[in-house]
Amino acid sequence: MKSKIYLSSPHMGGNEQVYVQEAFDTNWVAPLGPNVTGFETVIENYLGEGICVAALSSGTAALHLALILFGVKKDDEVLCQSMTFSASANPIVYQGATPIFVDSEKETWNICPEALEEAIKDRLDKGKKPKAIIAVHLYGMPYKVDEIRAISKKYGIPIIEDSAEALGSHYKGQKCGTFGDISILSFNGNKIITTSGGGALVTKSDALKEKAIFLATQARDEAPHYQHSEIGYNYRLSNISAGIGRGQMEVLDQRVAQRRTNHQFYFKAFSKVKGVSVFSEPSLDYFSNHWLTCILIDSKLASFTPKELRLALEKENIESRPLWKPMHMQPVFKNAPFYGKNGVSEKLFLQGLCLPSGSNLTNEDLQRINTVIQQLG
Ligand SMILES: *Cc1c(COP(=O)(O)O)cnc(C)c1O
């Protein structure tokens, strides 16, 4: 059996173990320490002026704390892009609130401005103002930042920017992870860089960062004994994991370049294959890290279906996956309201496929993938 080619696997840079060893040598084997603060500082410097970062145990934890910081409570409503990973929406339910799902537009596959505004107007008509908008940069592609921000401003509803897949992407020259009233990052094992598991909450306010860290460390009041006036969480990042993160940040730019090279490879590989389009930036305003390269297969024009390509790759021990199944189609969210008329996310789900996109793919791996594509096409 040929070795397995994964969709997106961890890719160490080399210095991760130096930082981890330092943690052991100094006995900072705890959810605090020099790697945690050091990791926060490098992300802050990377994202730019005025950015404050709290390192957390996961992107999901960061989303949960973002909702808490915006005061989301039981019976509140939160707008959320439907086409995303379930982790974008689950924390809404942790708070006892209701997700209001919104369809995508065709250009970036992300939250559709028209459907978003329609949703807001209808929820207002029904007597409730949504507490936040969760917008996602899917597969690294920036959402329509200007349009979504204009709607957020018009109705006074803050944006939680889910940048879990988009570290290294930018929009009109500004980095993803800096567009939300609060933003989140993920360092799960499959993301562009990883701490094995981890995440971060990104704000432009020291006070919000401090509040996030307070909530993430069991909400201890200042007192010599253990005293609590609020419910807290155990969401801080481990100093060991943060050591991995410091090493990974040193190679982030390389990782982005490598993933973008993969995207170019697929663009070429499919150039003569009928009915297949490779998901790409709609204009020069958008710069995607191409965390995953995805394609759409038009069954009327192509000689194969997404499932046929997936199974042909699987036969060669190559992993591929359908796109995220929209949340409004998920059994667990079947009662949640959904806005959108054009069926964009449903169509994307039916026609799409995510292809191996790791920054550690070798030329030999790409050749194996190309052979399957050319045989089918
Ligand atoms: C990975 C991911 C998350 C969750 O991050 P974790 O660190 O795995 O908890 C949230 N949203 C999106 C879009 C993701 O891809």
PDBQT file of the ligand as one rigid body, heavy atoms in Angstrom, charges set to zero:
ROOT
HETATM    1  C1  LIG A 401     -11.165  24.579  13.248  1.00  0.00    +0.000 C 
HETATM    2  C2  LIG A 401     -12.259  25.539  13.233  1.00  0.00    +0.000 A 
HETATM    3  C3  LIG A 401     -12.834  26.030  14.416  1.00  0.00    +0.000 A 
HETATM    4  C4  LIG A 401     -12.542  25.477  15.764  1.00  0.00    +0.000 C 
HETATM    5  O1  LIG A 401     -11.248  25.503  16.191  1.00  0.00    +0.000 OA
HETATM    6  P1  LIG A 401     -10.729  24.412  17.246  1.00  0.00    +0.000 P 
HETATM    7  O2  LIG A 401      -9.404  24.955  17.617  1.00  0.00    +0.000 OA
HETATM    8  O3  LIG A 401     -10.657  23.106  16.534  1.00  0.00    +0.000 OA
HETATM    9  O4  LIG A 401     -11.669  24.376  18.385  1.00  0.00    +0.000 OA
HETATM   10  C5  LIG A 401     -13.808  27.012  14.325  1.00  0.00    +0.000 A 
HETATM   11  N1  LIG A 401     -14.219  27.475  13.142  1.00  0.00    +0.000 NA
HETATM   12  C6  LIG A 401     -13.721  27.014  11.985  1.00  0.00    +0.000 A 
HETATM   13  C7  LIG A 401     -14.224  27.591  10.719  1.00  0.00    +0.000 C 
HETATM   14  C8  LIG A 401     -12.745  26.017  11.984  1.00  0.00    +0.000 A 
HETATM   15  O5  LIG A 401     -12.280  25.556  10.833  1.00  0.00    +0.000 OA
ENDROOT
TORSDOF 0
